[in-house]
Amino acid sequence: MRPGRSMSDVLRKAIAESGLAYIALERATGVQRHSIMRFMRGEQSLRLDKAEQLAAHFGLELRATRKKG
């Protein structure tokens, strides 16, 4: 993840760029399509476990970085 980009931004971009229908994502990940739709519209956040399921589907990972200081 690049500095200045939130985890939500990265996940939204991956979902949008995948071109997959929300129903297909629901079937592949177990995350309800209504939750995905509300997340994509910015109406609600995803629970961490659901975000992890989607991130794993897209091959995304969270890594620690050292702060320069």
PyMOL Python script that loads the backbone (N, CA, C, O; Angstrom):
from pymol import cmd

cmd.read_pdbstr("""\
ATOM      1  N   MET A   1       0.841  -1.167   0.000  1.00  0.00           N
ATOM      2  CA  MET A   1       0.000   0.000   0.000  1.00  0.00           C
ATOM      3  C   MET A   1       0.892   1.238   0.000  1.00  0.00           C
ATOM      4  O   MET A   1       1.834   1.334   0.786  1.00  0.00           O
ATOM      5  N   ARG A   2       0.596   2.154  -0.862  1.00  0.00           N
ATOM      6  CA  ARG A   2       1.386   3.381  -0.934  1.00  0.00           C
ATOM      7  C   ARG A   2       0.987   4.340   0.173  1.00  0.00           C
ATOM      8  O   ARG A   2      -0.162   4.340   0.615  1.00  0.00           O
ATOM      9  N   PRO A   3       1.929   5.155   0.624  1.00  0.00           N
ATOM     10  CA  PRO A   3       1.599   6.150   1.651  1.00  0.00           C
ATOM     11  C   PRO A   3       0.450   7.032   1.182  1.00  0.00           C
ATOM     12  O   PRO A   3       0.374   7.399   0.010  1.00  0.00           O
ATOM     13  N   GLY A   4      -0.439   7.369   2.105  1.00  0.00           N
ATOM     14  CA  GLY A   4      -1.553   8.236   1.763  1.00  0.00           C
ATOM     15  C   GLY A   4      -2.773   7.501   1.255  1.00  0.00           C
ATOM     16  O   GLY A   4      -3.828   8.106   1.061  1.00  0.00           O
ATOM     17  N   ARG A   5      -2.643   6.201   1.037  1.00  0.00           N
ATOM     18  CA  ARG A   5      -3.785   5.411   0.572  1.00  0.00           C
ATOM     19  C   ARG A   5      -4.257   4.533   1.722  1.00  0.00           C
ATOM     20  O   ARG A   5      -3.474   3.788   2.310  1.00  0.00           O
ATOM     21  N   SER A   6      -5.523   4.628   2.031  1.00  0.00           N
ATOM     22  CA  SER A   6      -6.061   3.817   3.120  1.00  0.00           C
ATOM     23  C   SER A   6      -6.296   2.389   2.639  1.00  0.00           C
ATOM     24  O   SER A   6      -6.350   2.116   1.440  1.00  0.00           O
ATOM     25  N   MET A   7      -6.434   1.493   3.604  1.00  0.00           N
ATOM     26  CA  MET A   7      -6.756   0.107   3.253  1.00  0.00           C
ATOM     27  C   MET A   7      -8.084   0.056   2.515  1.00  0.00           C
ATOM     28  O   MET A   7      -8.238  -0.722   1.574  1.00  0.00           O
ATOM     29  N   SER A   8      -9.033   0.864   2.925  1.00  0.00           N
ATOM     30  CA  SER A   8     -10.328   0.897   2.255  1.00  0.00           C
ATOM     31  C   SER A   8     -10.195   1.340   0.806  1.00  0.00           C
ATOM     32  O   SER A   8     -10.840   0.781  -0.081  1.00  0.00           O
ATOM     33  N   ASP A   9      -9.357   2.348   0.566  1.00  0.00           N
ATOM     34  CA  ASP A   9      -9.138   2.816  -0.809  1.00  0.00           C
ATOM     35  C   ASP A   9      -8.569   1.706  -1.683  1.00  0.00           C
ATOM     36  O   ASP A   9      -9.012   1.504  -2.814  1.00  0.00           O
ATOM     37  N   VAL A  10      -7.591   0.995  -1.152  1.00  0.00           N
ATOM     38  CA  VAL A  10      -6.948  -0.080  -1.910  1.00  0.00           C
ATOM     39  C   VAL A  10      -7.958  -1.186  -2.207  1.00  0.00           C
ATOM     40  O   VAL A  10      -8.001  -1.705  -3.322  1.00  0.00           O
ATOM     41  N   LEU A  11      -8.756  -1.542  -1.228  1.00  0.00           N
ATOM     42  CA  LEU A  11      -9.745  -2.593  -1.407  1.00  0.00           C
ATOM     43  C   LEU A  11     -10.839  -2.161  -2.380  1.00  0.00           C
ATOM     44  O   LEU A  11     -11.250  -2.946  -3.235  1.00  0.00           O
ATOM     45  N   ARG A  12     -11.310  -0.925  -2.258  1.00  0.00           N
ATOM     46  CA  ARG A  12     -12.320  -0.427  -3.211  1.00  0.00           C
ATOM     47  C   ARG A  12     -11.786  -0.457  -4.645  1.00  0.00           C
ATOM     48  O   ARG A  12     -12.500  -0.838  -5.573  1.00  0.00           O
ATOM     49  N   LYS A  13     -10.538  -0.056  -4.815  1.00  0.00           N
ATOM     50  CA  LYS A  13      -9.941  -0.057  -6.152  1.00  0.00           C
ATOM     51  C   LYS A  13      -9.851  -1.475  -6.707  1.00  0.00           C
ATOM     52  O   LYS A  13     -10.144  -1.699  -7.881  1.00  0.00           O
ATOM     53  N   ALA A  14      -9.454  -2.420  -5.883  1.00  0.00           N
ATOM     54  CA  ALA A  14      -9.349  -3.810  -6.335  1.00  0.00           C
ATOM     55  C   ALA A  14     -10.707  -4.356  -6.744  1.00  0.00           C
ATOM     56  O   ALA A  14     -10.826  -5.046  -7.757  1.00  0.00           O
ATOM     57  N   ILE A  15     -11.725  -4.049  -5.960  1.00  0.00           N
ATOM     58  CA  ILE A  15     -13.077  -4.511  -6.285  1.00  0.00           C
ATOM     59  C   ILE A  15     -13.541  -3.888  -7.597  1.00  0.00           C
ATOM     60  O   ILE A  15     -14.043  -4.585  -8.479  1.00  0.00           O
ATOM     61  N   ALA A  16     -13.371  -2.580  -7.721  1.00  0.00           N
ATOM     62  CA  ALA A  16     -13.818  -1.875  -8.929  1.00  0.00           C
ATOM     63  C   ALA A  16     -13.091  -2.372 -10.175  1.00  0.00           C
ATOM     64  O   ALA A  16     -13.708  -2.607 -11.214  1.00  0.00           O
ATOM     65  N   GLU A  17     -11.785  -2.529 -10.061  1.00  0.00           N
ATOM     66  CA  GLU A  17     -10.998  -2.943 -11.225  1.00  0.00           C
ATOM     67  C   GLU A  17     -11.208  -4.404 -11.602  1.00  0.00           C
ATOM     68  O   GLU A  17     -10.902  -4.805 -12.725  1.00  0.00           O
ATOM     69  N   SER A  18     -11.724  -5.196 -10.680  1.00  0.00           N
ATOM     70  CA  SER A  18     -11.937  -6.619 -10.978  1.00  0.00           C
ATOM     71  C   SER A  18     -13.041  -6.811 -12.005  1.00  0.00           C
ATOM     72  O   SER A  18     -13.035  -7.780 -12.765  1.00  0.00           O
ATOM     73  N   GLY A  19     -13.990  -5.877 -12.022  1.00  0.00           N
ATOM     74  CA  GLY A  19     -15.107  -6.008 -12.944  1.00  0.00           C
ATOM     75  C   GLY A  19     -16.095  -7.096 -12.545  1.00  0.00           C
ATOM     76  O   GLY A  19     -17.039  -7.376 -13.283  1.00  0.00           O
ATOM     77  N   LEU A  20     -15.884  -7.713 -11.377  1.00  0.00           N
ATOM     78  CA  LEU A  20     -16.768  -8.784 -10.933  1.00  0.00           C
ATOM     79  C   LEU A  20     -18.071  -8.209 -10.397  1.00  0.00           C
ATOM     80  O   LEU A  20     -18.092  -7.155  -9.761  1.00  0.00           O
ATOM     81  N   ALA A  21     -19.149  -8.924 -10.668  1.00  0.00           N
ATOM     82  CA  ALA A  21     -20.436  -8.560 -10.078  1.00  0.00           C
ATOM     83  C   ALA A  21     -20.375  -8.833  -8.582  1.00  0.00           C
ATOM     84  O   ALA A  21     -19.658  -9.726  -8.131  1.00  0.00           O
ATOM     85  N   TYR A  22     -21.134  -8.057  -7.822  1.00  0.00           N
ATOM     86  CA  TYR A  22     -21.119  -8.241  -6.370  1.00  0.00           C
ATOM     87  C   TYR A  22     -21.606  -9.632  -5.979  1.00  0.00           C
ATOM     88  O   TYR A  22     -21.131 -10.195  -4.993  1.00  0.00           O
ATOM     89  N   ILE A  23     -22.529 -10.183  -6.722  1.00  0.00           N
ATOM     90  CA  ILE A  23     -23.008 -11.536  -6.426  1.00  0.00           C
ATOM     91  C   ILE A  23     -21.889 -12.553  -6.626  1.00  0.00           C
ATOM     92  O   ILE A  23     -21.791 -13.525  -5.878  1.00  0.00           O
ATOM     93  N   ALA A  24     -21.054 -12.332  -7.621  1.00  0.00           N
ATOM     94  CA  ALA A  24     -19.920 -13.234  -7.853  1.00  0.00           C
ATOM     95  C   ALA A  24     -18.907 -13.119  -6.715  1.00  0.00           C
ATOM     96  O   ALA A  24     -18.343 -14.122  -6.277  1.00  0.00           O
ATOM     97  N   LEU A  25     -18.682 -11.902  -6.242  1.00  0.00           N
ATOM     98  CA  LEU A  25     -17.783 -11.715  -5.095  1.00  0.00           C
ATOM     99  C   LEU A  25     -18.358 -12.365  -3.846  1.00  0.00           C
ATOM    100  O   LEU A  25     -17.623 -12.961  -3.058  1.00  0.00           O
ATOM    101  N   GLU A  26     -19.658 -12.254  -3.665  1.00  0.00           N
ATOM    102  CA  GLU A  26     -20.298 -12.889  -2.518  1.00  0.00           C
ATOM    103  C   GLU A  26     -20.087 -14.398  -2.567  1.00  0.00           C
ATOM    104  O   GLU A  26     -19.737 -15.012  -1.559  1.00  0.00           O
ATOM    105  N   ARG A  27     -20.296 -14.988  -3.724  1.00  0.00           N
ATOM    106  CA  ARG A  27     -20.123 -16.441  -3.872  1.00  0.00           C
ATOM    107  C   ARG A  27     -18.671 -16.859  -3.652  1.00  0.00           C
ATOM    108  O   ARG A  27     -18.407 -17.910  -3.067  1.00  0.00           O
ATOM    109  N   ALA A  28     -17.741 -16.047  -4.113  1.00  0.00           N
ATOM    110  CA  ALA A  28     -16.320 -16.394  -4.015  1.00  0.00           C
ATOM    111  C   ALA A  28     -15.748 -16.170  -2.618  1.00  0.00           C
ATOM    112  O   ALA A  28     -14.818 -16.865  -2.210  1.00  0.00           O
ATOM    113  N   THR A  29     -16.308 -15.189  -1.874  1.00  0.00           N
ATOM    114  CA  THR A  29     -15.698 -14.805  -0.606  1.00  0.00           C
ATOM    115  C   THR A  29     -16.571 -15.036   0.627  1.00  0.00           C
ATOM    116  O   THR A  29     -16.062 -15.108   1.745  1.00  0.00           O
ATOM    117  N   GLY A  30     -17.868 -15.149   0.427  1.00  0.00           N
ATOM    118  CA  GLY A  30     -18.772 -15.271   1.560  1.00  0.00           C
ATOM    119  C   GLY A  30     -19.189 -13.935   2.153  1.00  0.00           C
ATOM    120  O   GLY A  30     -19.959 -13.898   3.112  1.00  0.00           O
ATOM    121  N   VAL A  31     -18.692 -12.845   1.598  1.00  0.00           N
ATOM    122  CA  VAL A  31     -19.073 -11.505   2.064  1.00  0.00           C
ATOM    123  C   VAL A  31     -20.355 -11.113   1.338  1.00  0.00           C
ATOM    124  O   VAL A  31     -20.399 -11.122   0.107  1.00  0.00           O
ATOM    125  N   GLN A  32     -21.394 -10.770   2.088  1.00  0.00           N
ATOM    126  CA  GLN A  32     -22.677 -10.456   1.482  1.00  0.00           C
ATOM    127  C   GLN A  32     -22.578  -9.282   0.521  1.00  0.00           C
ATOM    128  O   GLN A  32     -21.929  -8.274   0.802  1.00  0.00           O
ATOM    129  N   ARG A  33     -23.232  -9.438  -0.612  1.00  0.00           N
ATOM    130  CA  ARG A  33     -23.160  -8.399  -1.652  1.00  0.00           C
ATOM    131  C   ARG A  33     -23.705  -7.067  -1.163  1.00  0.00           C
ATOM    132  O   ARG A  33     -23.233  -6.014  -1.593  1.00  0.00           O
ATOM    133  N   HIS A  34     -24.693  -7.094  -0.270  1.00  0.00           N
ATOM    134  CA  HIS A  34     -25.224  -5.830   0.255  1.00  0.00           C
ATOM    135  C   HIS A  34     -24.160  -5.092   1.065  1.00  0.00           C
ATOM    136  O   HIS A  34     -24.094  -3.863   1.028  1.00  0.00           O
ATOM    137  N   SER A  35     -23.336  -5.826   1.788  1.00  0.00           N
ATOM    138  CA  SER A  35     -22.231  -5.202   2.530  1.00  0.00           C
ATOM    139  C   SER A  35     -21.210  -4.613   1.562  1.00  0.00           C
ATOM    140  O   SER A  35     -20.689  -3.521   1.787  1.00  0.00           O
ATOM    141  N   ILE A  36     -20.929  -5.339   0.491  1.00  0.00           N
ATOM    142  CA  ILE A  36     -19.979  -4.862  -0.520  1.00  0.00           C
ATOM    143  C   ILE A  36     -20.517  -3.596  -1.185  1.00  0.00           C
ATOM    144  O   ILE A  36     -19.782  -2.628  -1.378  1.00  0.00           O
ATOM    145  N   MET A  37     -21.795  -3.612  -1.531  1.00  0.00           N
ATOM    146  CA  MET A  37     -22.396  -2.437  -2.185  1.00  0.00           C
ATOM    147  C   MET A  37     -22.328  -1.207  -1.284  1.00  0.00           C
ATOM    148  O   MET A  37     -21.942  -0.128  -1.734  1.00  0.00           O
ATOM    149  N   ARG A  38     -22.698  -1.365  -0.021  1.00  0.00           N
ATOM    150  CA  ARG A  38     -22.664  -0.226   0.905  1.00  0.00           C
ATOM    151  C   ARG A  38     -21.230   0.262   1.118  1.00  0.00           C
ATOM    152  O   ARG A  38     -20.995   1.465   1.234  1.00  0.00           O
ATOM    153  N   PHE A  39     -20.281  -0.658   1.171  1.00  0.00           N
ATOM    154  CA  PHE A  39     -18.872  -0.294   1.301  1.00  0.00           C
ATOM    155  C   PHE A  39     -18.406   0.486   0.075  1.00  0.00           C
ATOM    156  O   PHE A  39     -17.739   1.512   0.210  1.00  0.00           O
ATOM    157  N   MET A  40     -18.746   0.015  -1.100  1.00  0.00           N
ATOM    158  CA  MET A  40     -18.317   0.675  -2.332  1.00  0.00           C
ATOM    159  C   MET A  40     -18.925   2.070  -2.478  1.00  0.00           C
ATOM    160  O   MET A  40     -18.301   2.960  -3.056  1.00  0.00           O
ATOM    161  N   ARG A  41     -20.123   2.263  -1.962  1.00  0.00           N
ATOM    162  CA  ARG A  41     -20.776   3.580  -2.015  1.00  0.00           C
ATOM    163  C   ARG A  41     -20.300   4.494  -0.893  1.00  0.00           C
ATOM    164  O   ARG A  41     -20.667   5.668  -0.855  1.00  0.00           O
ATOM    165  N   GLY A  42     -19.489   3.969   0.021  1.00  0.00           N
ATOM    166  CA  GLY A  42     -18.988   4.767   1.131  1.00  0.00           C
ATOM    167  C   GLY A  42     -19.999   4.956   2.241  1.00  0.00           C
ATOM    168  O   GLY A  42     -19.844   5.845   3.079  1.00  0.00           O
ATOM    169  N   GLU A  43     -21.028   4.134   2.257  1.00  0.00           N
ATOM    170  CA  GLU A  43     -22.076   4.257   3.268  1.00  0.00           C
ATOM    171  C   GLU A  43     -21.714   3.568   4.574  1.00  0.00           C
ATOM    172  O   GLU A  43     -22.229   3.935   5.631  1.00  0.00           O
ATOM    173  N   GLN A  44     -20.842   2.582   4.514  1.00  0.00           N
ATOM    174  CA  GLN A  44     -20.421   1.889   5.731  1.00  0.00           C
ATOM    175  C   GLN A  44     -19.062   1.249   5.512  1.00  0.00           C
ATOM    176  O   GLN A  44     -18.622   1.032   4.384  1.00  0.00           O
ATOM    177  N   SER A  45     -18.424   0.959   6.615  1.00  0.00           N
ATOM    178  CA  SER A  45     -17.147   0.246   6.587  1.00  0.00           C
ATOM    179  C   SER A  45     -17.425  -1.247   6.610  1.00  0.00           C
ATOM    180  O   SER A  45     -18.535  -1.682   6.916  1.00  0.00           O
ATOM    181  N   LEU A  46     -16.415  -2.014   6.286  1.00  0.00           N
ATOM    182  CA  LEU A  46     -16.503  -3.459   6.401  1.00  0.00           C
ATOM    183  C   LEU A  46     -15.933  -3.892   7.742  1.00  0.00           C
ATOM    184  O   LEU A  46     -14.991  -3.285   8.249  1.00  0.00           O
ATOM    185  N   ARG A  47     -16.505  -4.939   8.310  1.00  0.00           N
ATOM    186  CA  ARG A  47     -15.872  -5.549   9.471  1.00  0.00           C
ATOM    187  C   ARG A  47     -14.514  -6.066   9.030  1.00  0.00           C
ATOM    188  O   ARG A  47     -14.322  -6.425   7.869  1.00  0.00           O
ATOM    189  N   LEU A  48     -13.585  -6.100   9.953  1.00  0.00           N
ATOM    190  CA  LEU A  48     -12.225  -6.497   9.624  1.00  0.00           C
ATOM    191  C   LEU A  48     -12.168  -7.896   9.040  1.00  0.00           C
ATOM    192  O   LEU A  48     -11.424  -8.123   8.087  1.00  0.00           O
ATOM    193  N   ASP A  49     -12.924  -8.839   9.575  1.00  0.00           N
ATOM    194  CA  ASP A  49     -12.894 -10.200   9.043  1.00  0.00           C
ATOM    195  C   ASP A  49     -13.400 -10.251   7.605  1.00  0.00           C
ATOM    196  O   ASP A  49     -12.901 -11.037   6.800  1.00  0.00           O
ATOM    197  N   LYS A  50     -14.380  -9.425   7.280  1.00  0.00           N
ATOM    198  CA  LYS A  50     -14.904  -9.383   5.906  1.00  0.00           C
ATOM    199  C   LYS A  50     -13.898  -8.723   4.969  1.00  0.00           C
ATOM    200  O   LYS A  50     -13.714  -9.165   3.835  1.00  0.00           O
ATOM    201  N   ALA A  51     -13.249  -7.666   5.446  1.00  0.00           N
ATOM    202  CA  ALA A  51     -12.208  -7.018   4.640  1.00  0.00           C
ATOM    203  C   ALA A  51     -11.071  -7.996   4.364  1.00  0.00           C
ATOM    204  O   ALA A  51     -10.516  -8.020   3.265  1.00  0.00           O
ATOM    205  N   GLU A  52     -10.725  -8.806   5.372  1.00  0.00           N
ATOM    206  CA  GLU A  52      -9.665  -9.807   5.189  1.00  0.00           C
ATOM    207  C   GLU A  52     -10.057 -10.835   4.130  1.00  0.00           C
ATOM    208  O   GLU A  52      -9.222 -11.239   3.321  1.00  0.00           O
ATOM    209  N   GLN A  53     -11.323 -11.261   4.130  1.00  0.00           N
ATOM    210  CA  GLN A  53     -11.779 -12.229   3.133  1.00  0.00           C
ATOM    211  C   GLN A  53     -11.654 -11.652   1.723  1.00  0.00           C
ATOM    212  O   GLN A  53     -11.183 -12.328   0.809  1.00  0.00           O
ATOM    213  N   LEU A  54     -12.073 -10.416   1.557  1.00  0.00           N
ATOM    214  CA  LEU A  54     -11.973  -9.779   0.242  1.00  0.00           C
ATOM    215  C   LEU A  54     -10.511  -9.561  -0.151  1.00  0.00           C
ATOM    216  O   LEU A  54     -10.127  -9.812  -1.293  1.00  0.00           O
ATOM    217  N   ALA A  55      -9.706  -9.097   0.794  1.00  0.00           N
ATOM    218  CA  ALA A  55      -8.286  -8.859   0.509  1.00  0.00           C
ATOM    219  C   ALA A  55      -7.603 -10.157   0.092  1.00  0.00           C
ATOM    220  O   ALA A  55      -6.804 -10.157  -0.845  1.00  0.00           O
ATOM    221  N   ALA A  56      -7.901 -11.249   0.764  1.00  0.00           N
ATOM    222  CA  ALA A  56      -7.302 -12.542   0.414  1.00  0.00           C
ATOM    223  C   ALA A  56      -7.717 -12.954  -0.996  1.00  0.00           C
ATOM    224  O   ALA A  56      -6.909 -13.487  -1.756  1.00  0.00           O
ATOM    225  N   HIS A  57      -8.970 -12.708  -1.337  1.00  0.00           N
ATOM    226  CA  HIS A  57      -9.456 -13.046  -2.680  1.00  0.00           C
ATOM    227  C   HIS A  57      -8.655 -12.317  -3.761  1.00  0.00           C
ATOM    228  O   HIS A  57      -8.363 -12.878  -4.817  1.00  0.00           O
ATOM    229  N   PHE A  58      -8.308 -11.068  -3.483  1.00  0.00           N
ATOM    230  CA  PHE A  58      -7.578 -10.257  -4.459  1.00  0.00           C
ATOM    231  C   PHE A  58      -6.063 -10.325  -4.290  1.00  0.00           C
ATOM    232  O   PHE A  58      -5.331  -9.649  -5.014  1.00  0.00           O
ATOM    233  N   GLY A  59      -5.589 -11.127  -3.352  1.00  0.00           N
ATOM    234  CA  GLY A  59      -4.150 -11.262  -3.147  1.00  0.00           C
ATOM    235  C   GLY A  59      -3.520 -10.039  -2.511  1.00  0.00           C
ATOM    236  O   GLY A  59      -2.338  -9.771  -2.723  1.00  0.00           O
ATOM    237  N   LEU A  60      -4.300  -9.290  -1.729  1.00  0.00           N
ATOM    238  CA  LEU A  60      -3.785  -8.107  -1.048  1.00  0.00           C
ATOM    239  C   LEU A  60      -3.331  -8.492   0.348  1.00  0.00           C
ATOM    240  O   LEU A  60      -3.890  -9.398   0.967  1.00  0.00           O
ATOM    241  N   GLU A  61      -2.321  -7.804   0.836  1.00  0.00           N
ATOM    242  CA  GLU A  61      -1.860  -8.064   2.191  1.00  0.00           C
ATOM    243  C   GLU A  61      -1.464  -6.762   2.866  1.00  0.00           C
ATOM    244  O   GLU A  61      -1.084  -5.786   2.219  1.00  0.00           O
ATOM    245  N   LEU A  62      -1.565  -6.781   4.166  1.00  0.00           N
ATOM    246  CA  LEU A  62      -1.168  -5.648   4.980  1.00  0.00           C
ATOM    247  C   LEU A  62       0.221  -5.936   5.502  1.00  0.00           C
ATOM    248  O   LEU A  62       0.457  -6.994   6.087  1.00  0.00           O
ATOM    249  N   ARG A  63       1.141  -5.014   5.301  1.00  0.00           N
ATOM    250  CA  ARG A  63       2.510  -5.202   5.761  1.00  0.00           C
ATOM    251  C   ARG A  63       2.927  -4.046   6.637  1.00  0.00           C
ATOM    252  O   ARG A  63       2.521  -2.903   6.428  1.00  0.00           O
ATOM    253  N   ALA A  64       3.738  -4.361   7.613  1.00  0.00           N
ATOM    254  CA  ALA A  64       4.294  -3.314   8.465  1.00  0.00           C
ATOM    255  C   ALA A  64       5.414  -2.623   7.714  1.00  0.00           C
ATOM    256  O   ALA A  64       6.182  -3.254   6.988  1.00  0.00           O
ATOM    257  N   THR A  65       5.493  -1.333   7.901  1.00  0.00           N
ATOM    258  CA  THR A  65       6.591  -0.556   7.327  1.00  0.00           C
ATOM    259  C   THR A  65       7.224   0.237   8.441  1.00  0.00           C
ATOM    260  O   THR A  65       6.583   0.567   9.439  1.00  0.00           O
ATOM    261  N   ARG A  66       8.467   0.532   8.260  1.00  0.00           N
ATOM    262  CA  ARG A  66       9.170   1.337   9.265  1.00  0.00           C
ATOM    263  C   ARG A  66       8.908   2.793   8.991  1.00  0.00           C
ATOM    264  O   ARG A  66       8.981   3.263   7.856  1.00  0.00           O
ATOM    265  N   LYS A  67       8.603   3.491  10.052  1.00  0.00           N
ATOM    266  CA  LYS A  67       8.469   4.946   9.948  1.00  0.00           C
ATOM    267  C   LYS A  67       9.843   5.548   9.921  1.00  0.00           C
ATOM    268  O   LYS A  67      10.711   5.184  10.713  1.00  0.00           O
ATOM    269  N   LYS A  68      10.039   6.466   9.012  1.00  0.00           N
ATOM    270  CA  LYS A  68      11.319   7.185   8.980  1.00  0.00           C
ATOM    271  C   LYS A  68      11.233   8.297   9.993  1.00  0.00           C
ATOM    272  O   LYS A  68      10.262   9.054  10.013  1.00  0.00           O
ATOM    273  N   GLY A  69      12.202   8.397  10.800  1.00  0.00           N
ATOM    274  CA  GLY A  69      12.106   9.446  11.792  1.00  0.00           C
ATOM    275  C   GLY A  69      13.390   9.688  12.386  1.00  0.00           C
ATOM    276  O   GLY A  69      13.514  10.549  13.257  1.00  0.00           O
TER     277      GLY A  69
END
""", "prot")
cmd.dss("prot")
cmd.show_as("cartoon", "prot")
cmd.util.cbc("prot")
cmd.orient("prot")
